Amino acid sequence: MRERVIEGVLYREEVVPGAWTFEGWRANGHHELSTRPAVTWVEVQSVGTAVHGRPPGSFVLDSHERALAAARDAQEAAERRVIYQRGNARRARTRCRRYIKASAFDEMLTLTYRSNQVCIVLCKAHFESWVRRMKRALGGEFTYCAAYERQHRGAWHVHVVCHKLPRHVEVKGVKIDAWKLGTQVWRSVVGDDGGLCFVGGRTRHGSPARRRLSCAQMASYVSKYITKHYDDVPDGFKSYSHSKGLIEGERYRFTITGLGVEGYPGSSFADAVSLGFDVPDGARIVSWRVNDPDREWRRCWLVTEPIGGRSHGQE
């Protein structure tokens, strides 16, 4: 269980028997819901100011102990930094996924380099320039959400989800197929690095995708790269990009209490799943998961989306 110190008082997290907290999100007919045991924070003791676990005022550290303490502090700081980065990446992944579903994006584009371009900062600069030029070519309207992926060879490429491009577009007085526009603009940005803009996505082997993913599946596919490559992203650098003004949808939370049958601890979780999870009419299950029953904290996740509205995707 987690512990925290508030104003010199140690508190410990304790599970409330028979109570389950549900956290949900919905937008545009999409729905995400998870549940976990409800908790409360219980006061344990007053703790005062201790030095590395020693009682306050016990004795002063000598030079060797100070060196050990400094090394320990540095290691703990490094561990906290990793935890902080992972947390930021998870939150960014969630926001990216929800932006895509709330915006009802239905097209996937993949920007690649011909050369082995391994700098993510340069990749993002190229991408931002590509977005500006695409917006001009499309009459000022181009909304998107994008994530960056590192290929096996080390080069970066960009997965972009957006609204479906028009059939034709006019560029400098010349009418071209819209599916060619992304590549033309991308090459005008990257120059000698070359590359392509695949419309509809590609498989991991480079061939055109045969399977069409729904909006929710596409959102999951693109957003996963945020946590996959979070440690390759420089400090202060966002791990994904999106248009301004995208909505994230509605978040909500509620708790159900008094569940379970005395003497049958597993029945509380079963009752929570039965009462809290529902597939609305006109919706289908995208994914669901229940964690290991032997774990201390039981969890359940359910993701649904509206039936229909298939969109381009990637295998």
ChimeraX attribute file (.defattr): number of C-alpha atoms within 10 A of each C-alpha:
attribute: neighborCount
match mode: 1-to-1
recipient: residues
	/A:1	8
	/A:2	8
	/A:3	14
	/A:4	13
	/A:5	15
	/A:6	11
	/A:7	9
	/A:8	12
	/A:9	13
	/A:10	17
	/A:11	18
	/A:12	16
	/A:13	15
	/A:14	15
	/A:15	15
	/A:16	14
	/A:17	15
	/A:18	21
	/A:19	19
	/A:20	26
	/A:21	17
	/A:22	21
	/A:23	15
	/A:24	17
	/A:25	17
	/A:26	20
	/A:27	19
	/A:28	13
	/A:29	15
	/A:30	22
	/A:31	25
	/A:32	20
	/A:33	21
	/A:34	21
	/A:35	24
	/A:36	19
	/A:37	22
	/A:38	18
	/A:39	15
	/A:40	10
	/A:41	15
	/A:42	12
	/A:43	14
	/A:44	13
	/A:45	12
	/A:46	13
	/A:47	14
	/A:48	12
	/A:49	12
	/A:50	11
	/A:51	13
	/A:52	10
	/A:53	7
	/A:54	10
	/A:55	12
	/A:56	12
	/A:57	9
	/A:58	9
	/A:59	9
	/A:60	9
	/A:61	12
	/A:62	8
	/A:63	9
	/A:64	9
	/A:65	11
	/A:66	12
	/A:67	12
	/A:68	12
	/A:69	15
	/A:70	12
	/A:71	12
	/A:72	13
	/A:73	13
	/A:74	12
	/A:75	12
	/A:76	12
	/A:77	12
	/A:78	12
	/A:79	12
	/A:80	12
	/A:81	12
	/A:82	13
	/A:83	12
	/A:84	12
	/A:85	17
	/A:86	17
	/A:87	13
	/A:88	17
	/A:89	24
	/A:90	18
	/A:91	14
	/A:92	20
	/A:93	24
	/A:94	17
	/A:95	16
	/A:96	25
	/A:97	23
	/A:98	27
	/A:99	23
	/A:100	28
	/A:101	27
	/A:102	20
	/A:103	20
	/A:104	22
	/A:105	24
	/A:106	24
	/A:107	23
	/A:108	29
	/A:109	24
	/A:110	22
	/A:111	22
	/A:112	24
	/A:113	21
	/A:114	12
	/A:115	11
	/A:116	13
	/A:117	17
	/A:118	16
	/A:119	14
	/A:120	20
	/A:121	12
	/A:122	13
	/A:123	21
	/A:124	21
	/A:125	12
	/A:126	16
	/A:127	22
	/A:128	15
	/A:129	17
	/A:130	22
	/A:131	18
	/A:132	14
	/A:133	18
	/A:134	19
	/A:135	14
	/A:136	13
	/A:137	19
	/A:138	17
	/A:139	10
	/A:140	11
	/A:141	10
	/A:142	18
	/A:143	18
	/A:144	20
	/A:145	24
	/A:146	25
	/A:147	25
	/A:148	28
	/A:149	21
	/A:150	18
	/A:151	13
	/A:152	7
	/A:153	9
	/A:154	12
	/A:155	18
	/A:156	21
	/A:157	24
	/A:158	23
	/A:159	22
	/A:160	25
	/A:161	28
	/A:162	20
	/A:163	16
	/A:164	18
	/A:165	18
	/A:166	10
	/A:167	9
	/A:168	14
	/A:169	18
	/A:170	14
	/A:171	14
	/A:172	6
	/A:173	7
	/A:174	7
	/A:175	10
	/A:176	13
	/A:177	12
	/A:178	19
	/A:179	19
	/A:180	15
	/A:181	20
	/A:182	23
	/A:183	21
	/A:184	16
	/A:185	19
	/A:186	25
	/A:187	18
	/A:188	15
	/A:189	18
	/A:190	19
	/A:191	9
	/A:192	11
	/A:193	14
	/A:194	15
	/A:195	18
	/A:196	19
	/A:197	24
	/A:198	20
	/A:199	24
	/A:200	23
	/A:201	26
	/A:202	19
	/A:203	13
	/A:204	11
	/A:205	8
	/A:206	9
	/A:207	12
	/A:208	16
	/A:209	18
	/A:210	14
	/A:211	15
	/A:212	16
	/A:213	22
	/A:214	24
	/A:215	29
	/A:216	26
	/A:217	19
	/A:218	24
	/A:219	27
	/A:220	18
	/A:221	17
	/A:222	26
	/A:223	27
	/A:224	20
	/A:225	21
	/A:226	26
	/A:227	18
	/A:228	16
	/A:229	15
	/A:230	20
	/A:231	14
	/A:232	11
	/A:233	17
	/A:234	11
	/A:235	8
	/A:236	6
	/A:237	11
	/A:238	15
	/A:239	26
	/A:240	25
	/A:241	17
	/A:242	18
	/A:243	13
	/A:244	9
	/A:245	8
	/A:246	15
	/A:247	14
	/A:248	19
	/A:249	17
	/A:250	13
	/A:251	13
	/A:252	10
	/A:253	12
	/A:254	12
	/A:255	15
	/A:256	16
	/A:257	14
	/A:258	13
	/A:259	18
	/A:260	18
	/A:261	12
	/A:262	10
	/A:263	7
	/A:264	8
	/A:265	13
	/A:266	14
	/A:267	15
	/A:268	21
	/A:269	22
	/A:270	12
	/A:271	17
	/A:272	25
	/A:273	20
	/A:274	10
	/A:275	11
	/A:276	16
	/A:277	17
	/A:278	12
	/A:279	13
	/A:280	13
	/A:281	8
	/A:282	10
	/A:283	15
	/A:284	15
	/A:285	15
	/A:286	16
	/A:287	13
	/A:288	13
	/A:289	11
	/A:290	13
	/A:291	11
	/A:292	11
	/A:293	11
	/A:294	7
	/A:295	8
	/A:296	9
	/A:297	12
	/A:298	16
	/A:299	18
	/A:300	18
	/A:301	19
	/A:302	20
	/A:303	21
	/A:304	21
	/A:305	26
	/A:306	20
	/A:307	14
	/A:308	11
	/A:309	11
	/A:310	16
	/A:311	21
	/A:312	22
	/A:313	28
	/A:314	22
	/A:315	15
